[in-house]
Amino acid sequence: MIPTIPTIDLTPWLSGDPAARAATAAAVDAALTDAGFLLVTGHGVTREERAAVRAAARAFFALPVPVKERYGVSVGGRGWLAKGAEANGYSEGTATPPDLKESWTVGADTPTGADPEIDAFWFQPNRWPDAEAPTLRPLVESYLTRMRRVADEVLRLLGSALGQGEDFFTAHTRHPTYTLNINWYPGVSVMGPPEPGQFRIGPHTDFGTVTLLDRQAGQGGLQVDIPGHGWVDAPFDPDALTVNIGDLMARWTGDRWRSGRHRVLPPAPEAPEEDLMSLVYFYECDPHTTVTPVGGPVTYAPVDSSAYLRAKLDAITVTP
């Protein structure tokens, strides 16, 4: 039987009741051991907030390409990633054509003040198309604040689920790196027909600690790779955020929790103009955190989080 990807309500965890918190932590441990994914409700981020971010982003993506090119960046930058900039399958060694998407990327922008090299890459100033899409900045900045709070709460829950204490992971998020990718997946009239083996996002695992994903359901939508069962359509709940474990978290747990391999399918032949948008919040940790496994079936050598993440970003960059 294929393991189910459960929906976990955060309300009992947030209630403060010890028994309810323990039960929630146990359910999370079981879910992540099986699949590396779960859905969470009770996170407090409303549908209206998420819809407002999408609407503001759509106003930007609808602009002519020459206008968007003013904000063009390469992978790891802050601004617009054009079609063809990334191939996420490269991170796992899977040869695919470039991903069929455009992205608007922002992230942590408060420098440490102590490490110029770290600040120059991980805490770059965000760029904003204030003249062309004036509502994007305030809505996204508010969303970033909300998602960081949710991410830290999820990490407290994960610390408890791992039996290491609630502050085990958040001890390493005092000045963390994080990124929000607003991924636009338009239909074939914008992106062109998919090439053989081409995806909206190719098969990969995420790189950091946790990813909080707000997605839209679609035929060309998210699939997850369940060990022993192959690719299955990810469950969808409009009230839920999808949480998946990244590579650093998997290493931290010695693969007790596996990083969730996933992909986003190209437009289906029966729905060639399907248009979807995902809000993908990647939460990482403080720069140069040493990630050392605690238990689990696999013994990994400690890694420097910044070096690990930078190597993965370099790997998915499509060289012209």
N, C-alpha and C positions, 0 to 999 in steps of 0.2 A: 504494500500500500504506500502511495506517495505521501510523505510527511506534509501536513498542512502548515501553512504560514498563518499563525494566529493573529488575532487582533487583541492587543493588551490595552485595557483602559487604565490610564494613569491616575484616575481619580482616587482609587484606594491607596495608591502609593503616596499621593499628596495629602491624604487625610490625616496622616500622623499616627494612625492606629498601628501598633507594632505587628499584630497578627496579619492585618491586611497588607502591610508593606512586605512582610516576609513571604506571603503567598504570591504577591506580584513578582518579587525577585525570583522565586522558584519557577514561575511560569516563563519568565524571560530567559532564564538559564536553559530551560528545556527547549524553547523555541530556537535559540541561537545555536545550540548543540546540534539540532536537526538540520537547519537550513541556512543559518546566517542572516535571515531576514525576519522581520516582524512588522506589523502595523500597530500604530499607537493612536488612540483617541484620548480625549481629556487633556489635550496639550494646551488648549486655550487660544490657539491661533484660528480665527474664524474663517469661514469660507469667503466672507466679504473681503477680508484683508488680502487673502491670496488672489481673489479675482481682480482686485484693484491693481496689484502688482502686474498681473498678466496684461490687463488692459493698457497700462502705461508702457509696458515692454512692447506690446503689439504696435503702439503708435511709433515707436522707434524702428522696429523691424520693417514697417510698411514704407519707410523712407526710401528714396532712390539709392541705389548702391553707391554712387559717388559721394553722397552725403554721409552714408554710414562709414565709408572708407576713411573719413577724417578721424574716426575714432578707432581705426583698425589697429590690432595688436597681434602678437604671436602668443602661443600657449604660455601661460604664466603671467601674462600682462593684464591690465585693467582696461576694459573697453570691449570692442566688437571683434569677435572671432568669425571670420567669413567661412562659408562652405569650403571644405577642403583643407582647413587648417589642422584638423586632428584626425587621427585614426587610433581609437582607443584599443583596438585589438593588438596593436604593436606592443603594448605594455606586457602582454603575456606571450608574445612571439607568434601571434596569429596574423598572417598576412591578409589584409583586407584592403579594398579601396577606401579612400577617406570617408569619414562619417558624413551622413546627409543631414546636416543641421547648420544653423547659425546660433551664436551664443552672445549674450551680454554678460560680462564677468566683472564682479566687484569683490571686495574682501576687506580684511583687516587693514587699517591704514594709519594706526597710531604707532609711530616708530618706537623701538625700545630705547633709542638714544645711547645705547651702549655698544652696538655692533653694526657699523656702517654697511658691511656686506649683507648681513641679514636684513637690515632695514631696506636696502636698495631693492631687494627682490620680494621679500615676503610682506613688507608693509609699504608697498608703493601707494602713492596717492590715487584714489579713485578718480576716474574721469566721468563727466556727466554731460549729456547732450541737453543742457538746460534750455537752449533756444529752441531746439527741435521737439523735445519731449519733456516739457517742464515739470510734469508730475512724477517723472520716474525717480528722481533723486529722493524727495521726501518719503515716498512710499517704500522704496528699497531700503533706505536707511532705517526706517521704522521696522521693516521686516527683519533686517539683520539683527537688530537689538532683540526682537522677540525670539528669533531662532537661536541666538546664543544662549538665552535663558533656558529654552527647551533643551538644547544640547547638553548644557551642564547638568540639568535635572536627569536626563537620560544617562549621563555618565555616572551620576550618583547611584542611580538604580543599577547600572551595570557593575559598579564596584561592590554593591551589596550582593548582587546575583553571583558574583565571582567568589564571594566569601572573603573579600579583602578590606571591607569597610567602605562607607560611602565616599570618602574623600580620596580613595586610592588613585583614581584617574584625574579628578578635578584639582589635585595637588599640582598637576602639570598643565593647567589651563588658566594660569594667572595672567599671562600675556600671550594668548595662543594665536596661531595662524588659522584663518578660516576663509572660505571662498564661497560665494554664491554664483552659480552658473544658471542664467535663465536661458534654457535651451528651446529654440524654436524649430519644430519639425514640420515644415510646410509640405504641400503636395507636389506632384511631379511637374506641374506647370511652372513651379518656382525652382525646384531642385533638379529637374530632369529625371528620366526613368532610372531606377537603380541598376547598377552594373551587377553581374554575377558576384555573389558573395558580399555585396555592399549592404550596410545597415545604417539606420539613423544613428545608432552608436554601436560599434562593434563589440564582441564579447570581451569582457574584462572584469577584474575586481577593482573596487575603489582602493585608494592608497592610504588614507589616514586612519582615524580612529572610528568615527561614525559618520554616516551620511543620513541626512533628513531630507526626504524627497516628497514634494507635493506634485502629483502627476494627474494627468487626464487619461481616462480610459480610451482605448482605441484598438482597431484591428492591427495597426502597425505600432503596437505598444510594447510595454516592458515584459520581458521573459526572464525567468531565473533558472539557473542550472542546479537542480537538486541532485546531490551525489547519489549515484545508483539508479536514477530515474530520468535524467536528461532534462531537456528544456520544457518548462511549463509556463503558462501564462500567469503573471503575477496577479494576486487578488486585488480588487479595487474597492475602496470605500471612500466616498467623497469627503467624509469628515476626518479621515485618518491621514497621518503621515507615514510613509514607508521608512523604516529604519533598517539600514544594512551595515554590516560590520566591514570595516576596511582592513587592509593588509597589516597596518601597525597594530590594530587591536587584536587581530588573529595571532600575530607574533607575541604580543603581550600575554596572551592566554595559552601559549603553546599549542595553538590550534584546538583547544577545547571549543572555541567558537571559530568557525571557519569564515573567512571573508567570502561574501556572497557574490558568486560569479553571475553576471547578468548581461543583457543586451537589449537594444530597442530595435524592433523589426522595421524594415522599410515599409512604405505605403503598400497596402494589399492591392492586388489587381482589381478587386471589386470595390475598392475605395481609394482610387488613385489621388484624389484631392483632399484626403483627410489631413487636417491641420491641428497639430497638438503643441502644447507648450508645457514644459516641466520646470519647476523651481527646485534646484538641486543645491543643498547647503552642505558643504564639506567641512566638517569640524576636525581639527587636527590637534595640536598640542603646542606647548611652549617651544620656541626654537632650540635646537640641540638637546632635546629630551633624549636620554638614553633609554631605549625600549628593551627591557630585559624580561624574558618569559617568567611567569609565575605558574608553575604546574603545567598540566596539559600533556598530551601524548607526544608532542614534538619539541625537541630542544633546539632552539634557534640561538645563534650568536647575538649578542646585543648589537643594536644598530643606532646610529644617530638619526633622529627623526628628520631633521632638515636635509641631510644628505640623501636619505632614502626617498623622500618626497620629490626632491629636485630631480633625481635620476629618473623617476617615473614620468614626470612631466616632460622631460627631455625625450623619453622613449616614445611618447604619443605624438610628438610634433612631426608634422609632415614637412619634409624638406622640399622646397620648390625644385 
